[in-house]
Amino acid sequence: SHSAYEGVVQDDAKLTRRLTVNDGIRITPFQPWIAREGFGSSIFDTSACDPSCAAAPNYCGFQWHAQNSSVPLGGFPTRGAFYQPRLGAAYDLFGTGKTVLRGGWGRYFFHAGQFTNGLDASAGVQQYNLGTLVPLPGGGTTPLLASKLDTLSLEASASGPSAVDSKDDKQPYTDSYSFTVSQRMPWSSLLEVSYVGNRSRDLPSAGNGGSLGFNSMNINMVPIGAMLSSKNGGVDPNLLVADQFRPLLGYSDLWLATNNGYANYNSLQVSWLRTQGRYTINANYTYGKAMGILGQNQVADPFNLANNYGVLPSNRTHLFNIAYSVVLPNPARNKWVGGVTNGWQISGITQLQSGANLWGNSLNQNFNMNLNSAKIPGTDFNIANVSLLGTPNIQLKPLVTCDPRQGLGPQEYINASCFAAPTQIGENGPIVLPPIYGPSFFNSDLGIFKTFKITEAKSFQFRLDMYNFLNHPLWSFPNNGVGNLGLSFDQNTLEVNNPLFGAATDKQGHRIIQLAFKFLF
């Protein structure tokens, strides 16, 4: 449930014959999303957490509006208003209308929604593990698998319910800015060179724009090294009992929905346009980079959010597009011959893009590293984040021994020999690997058409459309990248045992031809 009201003030002013300024502001009193039942989203107060009563249904440390009226229904305080100013200007550099400088800046808020985050404890949801005996309404217990599952919330572990940050009154926003030089060129064309960028702050760790499980907001993580000891080569024998090492005993992971993410984008954009005459062309090129916090569902290092900053999976360094439409010459003067040869047009679109960041798009952002139960040398303990780092809350990464973007063979995009398995206590690979870009994208579509006049009011159009008309297939990774982008190590030798790792072995795409006939009347 939510209502929103906004006010907007905008003004355009021509300050001089050559300078125009646009300014305005949007004022929004965002309100939190609330459940209509009225119990409210829960917060978590560590000072009220008593290990003796932490288990459901007491949920010590959790507080919500129906239990404590001082807690807002949404769980966190709200500001009176959020201000979104905008400013833009255009300046005719020489007063001829041929060279124009344009620039602008604006702030745009996005109303994030915590939605169901923070509602499980206040709604009385109880969590059970498979095999647990659960209470029956009339007394007694029954095994979980024989109970009514629709009354239960099943979790993979004994994780605590979620909460919202009681001190966070932020809303995510983006500052967008640009500066453009527009220049009239010969052949009735326009050349524009622009810097375009934005920066986003206070991005949500849960709700729209994120997912619960963004590990940076786990307030009950096992400290680094806590599960290590001087025995057994530094590995604690009770590796599976992580909860006894947590700061808030009695709970497992405790997720707090808040706004702490950030990202930015910077680019050089060049475009050339011609919009009149026998041919029209729109060609543009972008050189840009998108950076931000990696791991929307789970960051690799939740103890230091800045360590997860890198090239985003959506980044494409180079982009080129050209769209065109050309009216072909009319060579024939004879009426009957001209009816066949004259009046033809061609149009098309050609696109080229840099490849995606392979590791940023890979499973778990570590190429789904599989150590196949390999042991720490000299011990009987498996290589894992718990056994090497002493915590389950940091992701184990492969070691990088050389530049994996160098020494590549045909259709290879990753040098597998540059990766090694960590084996020493405290050893881990880089949280953010260097960007490794995969196959580029190329496509060109072409259309040829002509309209045959029948009468003044009737005509017949013939079209020949060819998609990927150059019949240029694209190299790709099979099985959505699971196979050739899966980093697997031999259990005994700790060598990479996937010989096709990093190689694009599939081709996708082929020419498609479509004939169309259209009768206009």
KEFI-936541 format. One record per residue: residue in three letters; x negated, y negated, z of N, C-alpha, C in turn. Coordinates in steps of 0.1 Angstrom, whole numbers, plus 2048, in hexadecimal, padded with zeros to 3 digits. Example, Ala and Ser with C-alpha at 12.3 -4.5 7.8 and 13.67 -1.06 7.14 Angstrom:
// residues 2
ALA77C83984E78582D84E77C82184E
SER78081684777780B84777F80084F
//
This chain:
// residues 521
SER7F780C8008008008007F77F4800
HIS7FB7EA7F77F27DE7F67F97D47EE
SER7F87C77F27FD7BC7EA7F17B27E8
ALA7F17AC7DC7E67A37D87EC7967D2
TYR7E678B7D77EA77E7D17DD7767CE
GLU7DD76F7C37D17687BF7D475A7BA
GLY7CB7517BB7CD7447B67C17407AD
VAL7C47397A27B97367987BA727794
VAL7AE7217947AD7137907A2713785
GLN7A570D77979C70D76E79C6FF767
ASP7916FB7627906EE75C7866EF750
ASP78A6E97457816E773A77E6D8737
ALA7726D473776F6C67357656C472A
LYS7676BB72175E6B77177576AA71C
LEU74B6AC7227446A172973E69871F
THR73969C71473469470973869A6FC
ARG7356946F17396996E47326A66E2
ARG7276A96E971F6B56E671F6BF6F2
LEU7256BB6FD7256C47097336C770E
THR7366D470F7436D87157406E1721
VAL7476DF72C7466E67387536ED73C
ASN7526FA74075E70174575B705753
ASP76470375C76270776A76F70C770
GLY76E71477A77A71878077772178C
ILE78272579378072D79F78D7357A1
ARG78B7427A479674B7A879574E7B7
ILE79F74C7BE7A074F7CC7A975B7CF
THR7A37657D67AA7717D87AA7757E7
PRO7B57767EE7B577B7FB7B778B7FB
PHE7AC7927F87AD7A17F87B27A6805
GLN7BA7B08057BE7B78117BB7C5810
PRO7B87CC81B7B47DA81A7C07E3816
TRP7BD7EE8107C77F880D7CB7FF81A
ILE7D880181C7DC8078287E6812825
ALA7E781C82E7F182782D7FE823832
ARG80982682B81682182F81A82883C
GLU81583384081983A84C815831859
GLY80C82885880981F8637FF82386D
PHE7F982F86B7EF8338757E282C873
GLY7DF8288667D38208637C6828861
SER7BD82285A7B08288577A7828864
SER7A083386679883487278A82E870
ILE78582987B77782487C76F82D886
PHE76282B88775B83489075382B899
ASP75482D8A674D8268B174482F8B8
THR73682E8B572D8378BA72C8378CA
SER72F82B8D072F82A8DE73A8328E5
ALA7448358DD75083D8E374F84C8DF
CYS7448508DA74285E8D573D8668E1
ASP7468708E67428788F17418878EB
PRO73588D8EB73489A8E673D8A48EB
SER7428A28F874A8AC8FE7588AD8F8
CYS75C8A28F07698A28EA76989F8DC
ALA75E8A18D575D89C8C77658A48BD
ALA7678B18C176E8BA8B777D8B68B6
ALA7838B98AA7918B78A87998BE8B2
PRO7A48B98B77AB8AD8B27A88A08B9
ASN79D8A08C279B8948C979388A8C1
TYR78A88E8B97838848B077D8788B8
CYS77687B8C37708718CB7678688C2
GLY76885B8C47608518BC76984B8B1
PHE7738538AC77C84E8A27878468A8
GLN78A83A8A27958328A779D82D89B
TRP7AA82B89D7B28268927BE81E898
HIS7C581888F7CF80E8947DA81489D
ALA7DF81F8997EA8258A27E58298AF
GLN7D882B8B07D282F8BD7CD8238C5
ASN7C88198BD7C280D8C37C68018BA
SER7D07F98BF7D67EF8B77CC7E48B3
SER7C07E38BA7B67D98B67AF7DD8A9
VAL7B07E98A47AA7EE8987B47EA88D
PRO7B07E28837B97DF8787BE7EB870
LEU7C97EA86A7CF7F58627C57FB858
GLY7BE7F18517B47F58477A77FA84D
GLY7A57F885A7997FC86178E7F2862
PHE78E7E88597847DE85978A7D0858
PRO7837C685C7897B885C78A7B384D
THR7927A984B7937A483D79079583E
ARG78A79083378878183279477A82E
GLY79476D8307A076582C7A176581D
ALA796764816796763807788766802
PHE78976B7F577C76E7EE77C7647E2
TYR77175D7E07707537D67687577CA
GLN76E7557BF76875A7B276674E7A9
PRO75B7467AA75973B7A275473F794
ARG75673678A75173877C74C72B777
LEU74272B76F73C71F76973672275C
GLY73A71A75273571D74473270F73D
ALA72A70F73372770372C72370671E
ALA7266FD7157216FE70771C6F1702
TYR7106F16FC7096E46F87056E56EA
ASP70A6DC6E27066DA6D46F86D46D3
LEU6EE6DC6D16E06D76D36DC6CB6CA
PHE6E06CB6BE6DC6C06B46E86B86B0
GLY6F46BB6B57006B36B17056B66A3
THR7006C169D7046C569070E6D0690
GLY7106D769B7196E269C7126EF697
LYS7056EF6946FE6FA68E6F6702699
THR6F26FB6A36EA7016AE6F16FE6BB
VAL6F67096C26FE7076CE6F770F6D9
LEU6F670A6E56F17116F16FD7136FA
ARG6FF7206FE70A72370770572B712
GLY70B72971E70773172A712731734
GLY71273A73D71C73B747719744752
TRP72074375D71E74C76972C74D76F
GLY72F75977473C75B77B73B766785
ARG74276578F743770799750777799
TYR75078479975D78C79775D7977A2
PHE7677967AA7697A07B57717AC7B0
PHE76F7B77B57767C37B277C7C87BF
HIS7897CA7C07907CF7CC78E7DE7CE
ALA7837E17D57817F07D878C7F57E1
GLY78E8027DF7988087E87928147F0
GLN7938137FD78E81F80579882A804
PHE7A58278007AF8317FE7AF83C80A
THR7AC8488077AE8528127A285381B
ASN79784C81878C84C82279084682F
GLY78D84D83A79184884779E84C84C
LEU7A68538447B38578477B486584D
ASP7AA86D84C7AC87B8507AD87C85F
ALA7A48758677A58768757B287087B
SER7B58648767C185D87B7CE864877
ALA7CE86C86C7D98748687DA88186F
GLY7D08848777D089187E7CC89D877
VAL7C489B86C7C08A68647B68AE86C
GLN7B78BB86D7AD8C48737A68CC869
GLN7998CF86C7908D686378C8E3869
TYR78C8ED8617898FB86577F90185A
ASN77790A85F76E91185677591F853
LEU77192484877793184477393C84F
GLY77D94385377B94D85D77F94886B
THR78193B86D78593587A79393987D
LEU79593C88A7A393E88F7AA931891
VAL7B592F88C7BC92288D7C9924895
PRO7CD91A89C7D991B8A57E691C89D
LEU7F09248A27FD92589C80691B8A4
PRO81191689D81A90D8A48209138B0
GLY82491F8B182A9258BC82192B8C6
GLY8149298C480A92F8CD80293A8C7
GLY7F693D8CC7EE9478C67E69418BB
THR7DE94A8B57D69468A97D795189E
THR7D294D8937D19568877C595287F
PRO7BF95C8787B495986F7B894F864
LEU7AE9468607B193C8577B794184A
LEU7B294B8457B79508387C5955838
ALA7CA9588447D895C8457E1951849
SER7DC94584B7E493984F7EA932843
LYS7F29288467F791F83C7ED915838
LEU7E791782C7DC90E8287E0900825
ASP7ED8FE8227F18F081F7F18E782B
THR7EF8ED8377EF8E48437E08E1847
LEU7D78E68407C98E58447C18DD83A
SER7B68D783E7AC8D18367A08D9836
LEU79C8E082B7918E982B7848E1828
GLU77A8E282F76D8DC82C7628E782B
ALA7588E382374D8ED8217458EF82D
SER7458E683773E8E78437468E084E
ALA7408DF85A7478D98657458C9864
SER7468C48587448B585774F8AE85E
GLY74C8A386475689A86B75E893861
PRO76A88E86577288685C76B879859
SER77187284F76B86584A77185A852
ALA76A84E85176E84285776A83684E
VAL76F82B85176B81F84A763816853
ASP75B80D84D75280585575A7F985B
SER75A7F98687627EF86F75D7E186E
LYS7507E086A7497D38697487CE85B
ASP74D7D585174B7D28437577CC83D
ASP7577BF83B7627B883475F7B4826
LYS7557BB8207517B781275A7BD808
GLN7597B87FC75F7BD7F07557BD7E5
PRO7547C77DD74A7C87D274C7BC7C8
TYR7417B77C37427AC7B97377AD7AF
THR7397A77A472F7A679A72D797796
ASP72079379571D786790718788781
SER72078277871C78476A717776765
TYR70C77775D70676B75870076D74A
SER7007637426FB7647346F675772F
PHE6ED7577256E874B71E6E774F710
THR6ED7477076ED74A6F96E973E6F0
VAL6E17416E66DD7376DC6E473C6CF
SER6EE7346CA6F57376BD6F072E6B2
GLN6ED7346A76E772C69C6EE73068F
ARG6F37266886F972867B6EE72B671
MET6F07366696E573A6606EB73A651
PRO6E273C6476E673C6396F0747637
TRP6F774762C70175162870D751631
SER71074563771C74464071B74E64B
SER71074F65170E75965C70A752669
LEU70A75A6747077546816FE75E688
LEU6F375868D6E97606956EB75B6A4
GLU6EC7656AD6EC7626BB6E276B6C2
VAL6DB7646CB6D176B6D46D57686E2
SER6D77726EA6DC7706F86D4778702
TYR6D477270E6D177A71A6DE77C721
VAL6E17897246ED78D72B6E9795737
GLY6EE7927426EB79A74E6F6799759
ASN6F57A27626FE7A276E6F77A9779
ARG6FC7A67856F87AD7917047B0799
SER7057BC79F7107C07A770B7C37B5
ARG7137BE7BF7107C07CD71C7C57D4
ASP7197CA7E07237CF7E972C7DA7E3
LEU7267E27DA72D7ED7D47317F87DE
PRO73D7FD7DD7428077E773B8147E7
SER7398197F37338277F473E8317F4
ALA74B82D7F47568367F476282F7EE
GLY76B8377E97778317E277482E7D4
ASN77A8247CE7788217C076A81C7BE
GLY7638227B475581E7B274B8277B9
GLY7508307C17478397C874E8457CD
SER74884E7D474E85A7D974A85C7E7
LEU7538617EF7508657FC7458707FC
GLY73A86E80372F87780272386F7FD
PHE7248627FB7198597F871085A805
ASN7058628056FF8658116F9859819
SER6F884E8126F28428196FB83E825
MET70884282471283E82F71584A838
ASN70C85483970D85E84370785984F
ILE70F85685A70985186670585B870
ASN70586886C7018728756F787C86E
MET6ED8768686E387E8616D988486B
VAL6D488F8676C989686E6BC88E86B
PRO6B58888756A988087369E88886B
ILE69688186368C88885C68288F866
GLY67F89B8636768A386B67C8A9878
ALA6898A687B68F8AA88868F8BA888
MET6918C087D6928CF87D6858D687B
LEU67A8CF87C66D8D687B6678D7889
SER65F8E188B6588E38976498E8894
SER6428E989E6348EE89D6338FD89A
LYS63E90489C63E91289A64191588B
ASN63D92288864192787A63D91D86F
GLY63191887062C90F866633902865
GLY6398FE8706408F187064F8F286D
VAL6548FE86C662900869669906875
ASP6748FF87967C903884683910881
PRO68491A88A68B92788769A925885
ASN6A091B88B6AE91988B6B290F880
LEU6AE9138736B090A8686BE907865
LEU6C79108686D590E8646DD90686E
VAL6D890387A6E08FC8846DC8ED884
ALA6E08E78796DC8D98776E38D0881
ASP6EF8D38856F78CA88D6F18C789B
GLN6E98D08A06E38CE8AD6D88C38AD
PHE6D48BF8A16CA8B589F6CF8A789C
ARG6DC8A689B6E389A8966E48908A2
PRO6E388389F6E58798AA6F287A8B2
LEU6FD87D8AB70A87E8B170E88C8B2
LEU70A8928BD70D8A18BF71C8A48BF
GLY71F8AF8BA72D8B38B97338B08AB
TYR72D8A88A37318A58967268AA88C
SER72B8AD8807228AF8757208A286D
ASP7218A186072089585972B88C85C
LEU72987F85E73387586073286A855
TRP73C86A84C73C861841742853844
LEU73B84984174183B843742834836
ALA74E83083275082982674D81A828
THR74481582074080782173B802813
ASN7377F68137327F08067247EC807
ASN71B7F480270D7F28037057F47F6
GLY70C7F87EB7057FB7DF7027EF7D7
TYR6F97F07CD6F67E57C56F07E97B7
ALA6F27E17AD6ED7E57A06EB7D8798
ASN6E47D978C6E27CD7846E07D1775
TYR6E27C876D6E07CA75E6DA7BE758
ASN6D07C07506CA7B47496C87B973A
SER6CA7AF7316C97B37236C67A771A
LEU6BF7AA70F6BE7A17046C77A66F9
GLN6D079D6F46DA7A16EA6D87976DE
VAL6D779D6D26D67966C66E179B6BC
SER6E87916B66F37956AD6F278C6A0
TRP6F67916956F778A68970578D682
LEU70C78267F71A78467B71C77C66E
ARG72378266572877C659737780657
THR74077665774E77965875677364C
GLN74F77064175776B63674F76F629
GLY75676E61E75077261175478060E
ARG74D78660474F7935FF74B79E609
TYR74279A61273E7A461C73E79E62A
THR7417A56347417A16427387AB649
ILE7307A66527267AE65A7267AA668
ASN7267B36717247B167F7197BA684
ALA70C7B56857017BD68A6FC7B8697
ASN6FA7C16A16F57BD6AE6EB7C76B3
TYR6E27C26BB6D87CA6C26D77C66D1
THR6D67D06D96D47CD6E86C87D56ED
TYR6C07CE6F46B57D46FC6B87D170B
GLY6BB7DB7126C07D97206BC7E472A
LYS6BF7E17366BC7EB7406C67EA74C
ALA6CC7F57506D57F575B6CF7FC767
MET6CE7F67726C87FB77E6D17FB789
GLY6D08047936D880579E6D58107A7
ILE6DE8127B16DD81E7BA6E182A7B4
LEU6D88347B36DB8417AD6E184B7B6
GLY6EB8527B16F185D7B96FE8587BF
GLN7088557B67158507BB71B8597C5
ASN71A8667C37208707CC7178747D8
GLN70A8737D57008777E06F38717DD
VAL6EE8687E46E18627E26D686C7E7
ALA6CA86C7E16C08767E56BA8727F2
ASP6B98657F56B38608026BC857809
PRO6C585C8116CF8548186C984C823
PHE6BC84E8276B68478326B183982D
ASN6AF8378216AA82B81B6B182980D
LEU6BB82180D6C38208016BA81B7F5
ALA6B18127F86A980C7EE6A08167E6
ASN69D8217ED69582C7E769D8337DB
ASN6AA8307DA6B28377D06B582D7C4
TYR6AE8227C46B08187B96A881C7AD
GLY6AF81D7A16A88207956B181E789
VAL6AC82377D6B48227716C182A771
LEU6CC82476F6D982A7706DB834764
PRO6E383F7676E684875C6EC842750
SER6F48377526FB8307476F182773E
ASN6E58267426DC81D73B6D982272D
ARG6D98197236D481C7156CB810712
THR6BE8137116B580870F6B7800702
HIS6B98086F76BB8016EA6C98056E4
LEU6CF7FB6DF6DC7FD6D96DD7F56CC
PHE6E17FB6C16E27F46B56EF7F86AE
ASN6F77EE6AA7047F16A37057E8697
ILE70A7ED68C70D7E468171B7E967B
ALA7247DF6797317E26737317D9667
TYR7367DE65C7367D764F7427DA647
SER7467D163E7507D363474C7CB628
VAL74C7D261C7477CC6107517CE605
VAL7557C35FF75E7C35F37557C55E7
LEU7567D05E074D7D35D57507CB5C9
PRO7477C85C07497C05B47547C75AB
ASN75A7BE5A27647C359875D7C358B
PRO7577CE5867507CE57A7587CE56D
ALA7647D456E76C7D65627757CA55F
ARG7767C655377F7BB54F78C7C1549
ASN78C7CD5447987D353F7A27D654A
LYS7AF7D35487B97D55527BA7E3557
TRP7BA7ED54D7BC7FB5517AF801558
VAL7A37FD5527978025587957FB565
GLY7987EE5667967E757379F7ED57E
GLY7AB7F257A7B47F85847AD80358B
VAL7A380958579D81558B790811592
THR78880858B77A8055907797F9599
ASN7837F05977827E359F78A7E45AD
GLY7867DB5B678E7DA5C278A7E45CD
TRP77F7EB5CC77A7F55D67737ED5E1
GLN7757F35ED76E7ED5F97687F9601
ILE75D7F66077567FF6107557F961E
SER7568016287547FC63674D80763E
GLY74780364874080D65073B80865E
ILE73781166673180E673725818675
THR71A81267970E81A67C70A81668A
GLN70782169270381F6A06F68276A3
LEU6ED8206AA6E18276B06E08236BE
GLN6DD82D6C76DB82B6D56D08336DA
SER6C982D6E46BE8356EB6C58406F3
GLY6BD84A6F66C28566FE6C585270C
ALA6CC85B7136CF8597216C485D72A
ASN6C48587366BA85C7406BD86A745
LEU6B58747406B98827426BA886751
TRP6B08827596B08867676BB87F76E
GLY6BE87276A6C986B7716D687176E
ASN6D88787636E487F75F6E488E763
SER6D98927696D88A176C6DF8A4779
LEU6E28B177A6E98B57876E08B1793
ASN6E68AB79D6DF8A77A96D389E7A7
GLN6D189979B6C788F7976B989579A
ASN6B88A279B6AA8A879C6AA8B4792
PHE6B18B47876B28BE77D6B78CB784
ASN6BF8CA78F6C58D57966BA8DF799
MET6AF8DA79F6A48E27A36A78EF7AA
ASN6A38FA7A46A69077AA69890E7AD
LEU6969117BA68A9177BE68B9267C0
ASN69792B7BD69993A7BD6949417CA
SER69793A7D56949407E36859417E5
ALA67D9397DE66E93A7E066B9367EE
LYS66093C7F465C93A802651930803
ILE65292980E64692081263A929813
PRO62F92780C62393080D61F93281C
GLY61E93F81F61A94482C625945836
THR63194383263D94483B64894C835
ASP65294F83C65E95683766A94D835
PHE66793F835672936833672930825
ASN67F92F82068192A81367C91C812
ILE67791880667490A803682902802
ALA6848F880B6908F180B68E8E4812
ASN6988DB8116968CE8176958CF826
VAL69D8D982C69C8DB83A68F8E083F
SER6898EA83767D8F083C6718E7839
LEU6718DE82F6668D582D6678C8833
LEU6738C28336768B583767C8B4845
GLY6818BF8496878BF8576958B9857
THR69C8B784C6A98B284C6B18B683F
PRO6BE8B98406C58BD8346CA8B082D
ASN6C78A48326CD89882C6C4891822
ILE6B989681F6B08918146AF89C809
GLN6B18987FD6B18A27F26A28A67EF
LEU6A08B37ED6928B77E96908B57DB
LYS6858AF7D76828AB7C96768B27C4
PRO6758B47B76698BA7B265D8B07B2
LEU6518B67B46458AD7B36428AA7A5
VAL63E89E7A263A89979562B898794
THR6258A178C6168A178B61089A77F
CYS61889677661488E76A620888764
ASP61E88075A62A87975463288374B
PRO63E88775064689174864B88C73B
ARG64887F73764C87A72A64187B720
GLN63588072462A88271B627890718
GLY62089370D61C8A07096288A9705
LEU6318A36FD63D8AA6F963C8B16EC
GLY6428BC6EA6438C36DD64F8BF6D5
PRO6528C56CA65E8C16C266B8C36CA
GLN6738B96CA6808B96D167E8BC6E0
GLU6738B96E56718BA6F46728AC6F9
TYR6798AB70467A89D70B67589D719
ILE6718A971E66C8A972C6608B372B
ASN6558AF73164A8B873264B8C073F
ALA64F8CD73E6518D574A6458D7753
SER6398D674D62D8D975462A8CE75E
CYS6318C275D62F8B77666378B8773
PHE63E8C47756458C57816408D1789
ALA6408CF79763C8DA7A06458DA7AC
ALA6468E67B264E8E77BE6478E27CA
PRO64D8DB7D36478D77E06468E37E9
THR63A8E47F06388F07F86338EC806
GLN62F8E08086298DC8156338D581E
ILE6328D682B63A8CF8346398C0832
GLY6448B98306458AB82E6438A7820
GLU6418B181763F8AE80864C8AD801
ASN64D8A37F86598A27F065589A7E4
GLY65D89C7D965A8957CD6608877CE
PRO65E87E7C36648717C46738717C4
ILE6798687CC6888687CD68D8637C0
VAL68785A7B968B8567AC6808597A2
LEU68386279967A86678F67985B784
PRO66E85B77D66D851772678854767
PRO67E84A76168984D75768385674C
ILE68A86074868786973E692869734
TYR69086372869B86171F69C86D715
GLY6A98717136AC87C70A6AE8786FB
PRO6B48816F46B687E6E56BE8716E3
SER6BA86A6D96C285E6D56CF8616CE
PHE6D78576CD6E48596C66E48516B9
PHE6E88586AE6E98516A16F685669A
ASN6FE84D69570A85168D70D846683
SER71284A67871684066D722845667
ASP72D83C66773984066173B836655
LEU74183B64A74383463E751836638
GLY75782B63476582C62E765825620
ILE76B82B61676D82560977C825606
PHE78181A60278F8195FF79280F5F4
LYS79E8115EE7A38095E37B28095E4
THR7B87FD5E17C67FB5E07CA7FA5D2
PHE7D38025CD7D98025BF7E67FB5C0
LYS7E77F05B87F47E95B87FE7F05AE
ILE80A7F25B38147F95AB81E7EE5A6
THR8247E75B082C7DB5AD8287D05B6
GLU82F7C55B682D7BA5BE82E7BE5CD
ALA8377C75D083A7CA5DE8357D85E2
LYS8307E05D882C7ED5DB81D7EF5D7
SER8167F75DF8087FA5DC8058085E2
PHE7FA80D5DD7F581A5E17E78195E4
GLN7E381E5F07D581D5F57CF82B5F6
PHE7C382C5F17BB8385F27AF8355FB
ARG7AC83F6047A183D60E79984A60F
LEU78C84860F78385361177B84F61E
ASP77D85662977585363576C85F638
MET75F85B63B75586563E74F86164C
TYR75186A65574B86966373E870663
ASN73486A66872686F66872387365A
PHE72586965172486C64271687063E
LEU70C86D6466FE8716436FB87F647
ASN70588564E7048936536F889565C
HIS6F788B6656EB88B66E6EF89167C
PRO6EB89E67F6EE8A468C6E689E697
LEU6EB89F6A36E389A6AE6DE8A56B7
TRP6D18A46BB6CC8AE6C46D28AC6D2
SER6D48B76D86DA8B66E66D68C36EE
PHE6DA8C36FA6D78CE7036E38D7705
PRO6E18E47046ED8ED7056F38ED712
ASN7008F27137078F47207078E7728
ASN7098DC7217098CF7286FD8CC730
GLY6F28D272B6E58CF7326E28D873E
VAL6EB8E17416E88E974D6DC8F374A
GLY6DC8F873E6D190273B6C48FC73A
ASN6C28F372F6B58EE72C6B18E2735
LEU6BA8DE73D6B78D37476B78D8755
GLY6B68E57576B58EB7646A78EF767
LEU6A28E87726948EA7766938F677F
SER68E90177A68E90E78267F912784
PHE67C91779066E91B79366E92A796
ASP66493179266293F7956609417A5
GLN66794A7AA66794D7B865994F7BE
ASN6519567B664395A7BB6389517B7
THR63894D7AA62D9447A56309357A7
LEU63C9317A96419237AA63E91C79D
GLU63D92379263C91C78564A91B77F
VAL64B91177665890F77065B91B767
ASN66692176966992E76267592C758
ASN67892075468291D74A67A91873E
PRO67792173466E91C729674912720
LEU68291072168890671868B8F9720
PHE6868F872C6898EC7346848E072D
GLY68D8D672B68A8C972568B8C9716
ALA68E8D571068F8D570169E8D56FC
ALA6A08CC6F26AD8CB6EC6AE8D66E1
THR6B68E06E36B68EB6D96C38EC6D2
ASP6CC8E36D56D98E46CE6DA8D86C4
LYS6E28DA6B96E58CF6B06F58CE6B0
GLN6F98C16B17078BF6B170B8B46A7
GLY7178B66A171B8AC6987198B0689
HIS7238AC6817228AF67272B8A566B
ARG72A8A565E73289B6567418A0656
ILE74989665775889865675D88F64B
ILE76489464276A88C63777988C637
GLN77F88163678D88063779387862B
LEU79C87D6247A38766197B187161E
ALA7B486561B7C186061F7C7858614
PHE7D485A6137DC8536087E884B610
LYS7E983F60C7F38366137FB82F609
PHE80883060B81282960281881D609
LEU81681160481B80560B827800603
PHE8327FD60983D7F76038457EE60C
//
